[in-house]
């Protein structure tokens, strides 16, 4: 290579300008002209790397520029409109001082769109919860048994709320072998109460003080009787008018369970702003609920529902969680991550990872790998009906897990173990 100095032009100058941008410095436009801004950027880079700050790009400076800017314990980040070091420190749960220290030579007051910086990662042992659907209980439990070293919490779907404030037990509920396994392996056991997406029974109970207190007593008695570590409330599709009383209910439930040292977990619908795209999401007050309960699980899946598309596109998941950490303490926050898929034909059918792989083999179609949006493919069945399949595999899951790690959340909840990609659990171990 030739020695590059101020005033020179060429594609090699443009390459140096590009590398300076990747390192987080501002050489001006990538135009192949070694001007004053490029000179200043080279000097800043040389100073930060302990090189002679002469503004000349010789072999030593050039070789340093070719190295990866990512250092151990950091991740790359590209500056977007509105970003400041302060806002990024808040988003990623790090100190402003650590962010500045990780980016020598970068002026926090002169950030520009497209600039690449480094975000330091903080160490936090992540929680890993597994939701167990009662209709696939054996399959889900088998995966948890096989990966018992990973799971910190088991949350089976075992109960449903009634309009009288009682709890009905789903089929396969209160299975003693699962309870015993969790206790013997030191895994927290927090079963779930659902409302089966029906807003009316919840509304009836919440708005009647006597029924609400009856419901709370029933929950406390069940938790105490069964020796659970707490309870999870998964009341979805609530009425917007019940937004405040739902927080009141959770506050009262937490007060009652605190007396016996038990936890309250709330499962919430995903949204990227206080007002969600559905009334049910709007009815979940992230801030109010986050102040009251011990753990918040946000269901970052089912992005595509009526029409074919990704289950949990990475950009959307990041938007949901980036909003969530502004109103919910990140040490309470778990991302609900999917492991399944959908086959859209004449309608939408839930399928497992194994189903998705088998269908592709049956119809001899190629699976399109997509780390950001999930693997997918199209096929036409034997009746001539066109189908589109989207699902989750380990590669895509890793992208979602990286978002959780970047935002320094408490951990993840899997919906759901069972017939999923076995490599997902290696991804979790290696993260």
N, C-alpha and C positions, 0 to 999 in steps of 0.2 A: 504494500500500500504506500501511497505517497504521504508525506508530512503535510498536514492541513493547518493553514493559518488564516487570520482575518484577511479578507479580500479575495480569497480563492472561491472558485465555483466548480460545480460538478455533481455527479450522482453520488460520489463518496461523501461529499458534504451533506447531501440530503439524507444519506444513511446515518451519519453522525447526528443530525438534527432529530431524526426519528428515534434513535436510541436515547437521546437526551430527554425527549418527551416521555418515553417509556419509564425512564428513571425518575420522572417527576419534575424535570427542569423545563424552563421555557426559553427555547432558542428562537422564538418567533415562528413565522410560517416555514413549513418544510418546502423550501424553494431552491435548495442547492446553492445558496449564496451565503458565504461565511461573513455575516455582518456583525454589528455591535451586540445585538441580542444573543446571537450564537456564541460570541466571544465570552460574554458575561456568564452564560449557562455553562460553558466549558470550564471556566475558572471556578464557578461554584461547585461543579461536579468534582474537579480535581482536589479542591480544598476539603470537601466532605470525605473523599476517598483516601486522603493522606498523600496525594501526589503533588508534584511541583506545580503550583498554580500559575503557569505561564501562558495559558490560553492556547497552547499549541497541541494539536492532536497527533501525537506520535504513536509508536507501537504500544507503549505501556498504557497510555490513556485509552487508545482504541480497544485494547484487550479488556480493560476494565469495563468499558461501555458494553461489550458483548456479553458480559455476565448477566445472570438473571437478577433483577432488582429485588425479588422476593427473598427475604432472609428468614431464618428459622423463627417461627412464632409470629409471622405476619402473613397477610393475604393482600393481593393487589386490589386496588379500587380506582375506578375512573371517575373523576369529578363531573358532576352533573349540575344543571342550572339550580341555583339556590343553595348549593352546598357550602358549608363553612366548617372549619375544624371543630368549632364548638358543637354544631349540630351533629356532625359525624361521631364525635365522642359520646354524645347523648344516645344516639341510635345504637352504637355498638357496645355501650356499657363500659367504656374505658375512660381513663383520665385524659384531659387535654394535654397534660405534660407528656404522657406516654406517646400520644399521637404525634406531637411535635418531635420528640426524640427519635421516633421511627422514620422520620422524613427529613434528614439533614439536607440543607440546601433548598428546601421548599419554603417559600415565604407564605405563611398562613393568610396574610392580608392581600396576596396577589394570586389567588387560585384562578384557574381558567377552565372552561368546559373542555373535556377531553384529556385533561392532565391526569397522569397515573401517579397515585401515591400508594403508601403501604399502611394497612390497618393492623395494629398489634392485636394478637389473640390472647385472651386471658384464660387461665386454666380453671375449669369447673367440671366436676364429675357429673355427667349428664344422667338424668333419670330416664329409664326405658319402661314404659307401661304397655301392657298388652290388653286390648279390649277383646273379650271372648263372646262372640254371638252364640246365643243358646241353640240356634239351629245348626251351628257347625262346631259345637262344643268339643267333641272328641278330636277333630282335626286341629283346632286351635290349641287345645291343651297339649297335644302331642308335640307341637312345635315349641311351646313354652318349656316343656319337660326337657327337650333336646338342647335348649339354649338357656337353661336356668341360670347360668352364670351372668347373662346379660340383663335379665328382667329384674327391675326393682319393685314393680307393682303389677298386680293382676286385677283387672276390672271386668268381671263377667256381667253380661246383660241378664239379670235375674228377676228384676221387679218392675211392676208397672203401677202407676198411680191410678186410683179410681176417683170418681167425682164425689165420693163420700170421704175421701182422705185416707182410705185404706191402701194396703199394698197387696197386690196379687203376685203370685210367684209364677214366672214363666216355666214352660217345660224344661226339664233338666236343671232347674234352679236348686240352689243350696246343696250342691253335690259335695259330700263330705271328703271325697278323695282329692278334690281340687283345693279345698280349704286346708286339708292336712298337708298337702304338698307345699303350699305356700308357707305355712308355719314352719315346716321342717327345713325349708331352704332359706328362711329369713327374708321372704318376699312379702311386701306389704299387700294386704288383701282388702280392696275397696270396691265392692260391687256397685252396680249402677241401677238407678231407678229411671225408667223411661216414661214418656207420655205418648209414644207411638205417633208423634207428629200431630197430635190432636190437641188443639189449644183450649177447647171448651172445658174439659175436666180440670185442667190446671187453673183456668180463670175462676171457675166455681169455687175451688178450694182456697185459692189465694185471697179472694175478695170477701170471704166469710171468716172473720176472726176465729170463730169457734172451730170451724173445719180446718183452718190453717194450723191451729194449735194441736188439734187431733192428729193431723198428718205428721207434725213434728214429733209428737209423742210416739206415734207408731214407728217412725224412723229410729228414734233414740232407743226404743225397746228392742227393735230388730237388731240394731248394731250391737247393743249390749248382750242380748241373748245369744247371738251367733259368734261373738268375739271378733267382729270385724275391726279393722283399723280405721274405718271411717265409711263414708258413703259418697257416691257420685250422683249428682243431679243432672240429668240430661233431658231437660224440658225444652223442646224445640217448637218452632213455629208459634211462638206466643203472640198474643195480641199486643199491639203497641201500647194500648191503654193499660196493660199490666206491667209495663216496664218498671215503674217505681215499686209496686207491691212485690214484684219478684225479688228485688234487692232486699226489701224488708223481710221477706220469707227466709232468704239465705242468711241474713244477719241473725234472725231469731233461731234458725237451725244451728248456726255456728255457736251461738251462746249456749244452747242446750247441749251440744256435743262436746264443747270445751270442758264441761263439768266432768266428763268421763274420759277426757284426753283423747278425743277422736277427731279425725280430719273431715273437712267438707271440700269436695272437688266439684267444680262447675264446668260443664261442657257447653261451649258456645258456638254459635254459627259464625262463619267467616264474613268479614267485611273489611273495607279499606278506609272507612271514615265512620263517624258517629251514626250517620244514616246509611243503612245497608241497601242492597238492591232488592231485598224482600222485607216485608213487615216483620217477619220473625227475627231476622238479623238486627233490624233497628231496635226491636224490643229487648235485646240483650245489651244492657248498659255496661260496657267494658270497664269503665272507670269505677262505677259503683260496686260491681261484682268483684273486681280485683282488689278492692279495699277490704272486702268482707271475708272471702273464702281463703283456704290454704293453698289451693292449686287451681289454675284455670287451664282448661284444654280447649284449644280452638281447632275446629274441624276444617283443616285446609285441604279439602278435597271436594269432589262432585262439582267442579267448576263447570263442566259441560253436562247438561241434563237432558234438555229436549232435543238438541241436535248433536251430531257426532263432534267430538273434540277431546282435548286433553283432560285427564282426571284432575291433575294438579299442576298446571303450568308454573314453572319456576318463578317467572316474573310476577305472577299473581300471588303466589305463596309469599314471596318476599314483600310485596306491597301490604298484604294482610298483616304479617308479623311485624313489619316496620311500623305500621300504625299502632299495632297492639302494644309495643314496648313503650309508646309515648303515654299510655294511660294505665297499663298494668305492670306491676313490678316484674322484671324479667326473671327474678329468682322464683316466681310463682308460675311462670308461663311454660306450658308444654304445647308443642305443635302436634296436632293430630295428623299423621301421615298415612297415606293409603298404600295398600299392597295388591290391589285387585284391578279389575278392568271392566269395560262395558263393550258389548257387541250390539251395535245399532243396525237393525234390519227393518222389519215392519214396525218394530218398537225398540225399546232399550232393554237389554238383558244383562244382568250382572254376571260376570265371569271371573274366574280365578286366573292367576298367572299360568298355571298348568293348562287350563282350558284354552287360553289364548295361544299358547305354543302348539297345542294339539290341533286346533282349528287351522292354523297356518300350514301345518304339515299335511292335514287331510286335503286341503284345497291347493296345496303346492304353490303357496304365495310367499313372496319375500317380505320379511319384517323390516320396516324402516326404523333404524335406531335413531333416537332423538333424546339426548340427555336432558334437554331443557323442558320438553313437553311430554315425553314418554314415548315408548315404541308404539307403532301403529301399522295398520295395513288394511287393504280392501280385498273383498272376495265376493263371488256370486255363488249362492248355494244351489243345490240340485233342483230347486223349484224356480230358479231364475231370479231370485230376490237378491238385490245388491246389499252388501253389508260393509260396515266400517268398524274396525276394532281398535280401541285404545286401551293400553294397560300400563302397569308399573313393573319395571324390572330393577335389578340391583344398580345398573348404571344410572338410570334416572333417579332412583332413590338416593344415591350418593349426592347428586346435585341438590336435592331437597335437604339432606342432612347437613350439607355444607352451609346452607342458609341458617339453619338452627345454630350451628357452631359459630358462624360469623356474628350473629346477634346475641350470642352468649346467653341463650335461654336455659331454663331449668332442664329441659329435655324433650322427649318425644312420647307420643302415644300411638301405637300401631293399630290401624283398622284395615285388616285384622290379621293376626297370625293364622296360618292354615292354608295349604295349597298355594302358597306364595313362592316367590323366588328364594330358594335356600341361601343364595349368595348375599341376600340382604343382611343376614346376620353377621356375615364376615365383614361387610361394609361397616356395620355398627361397631364391631370389635376393633376394627382398624382405624376408626375415626378418633 
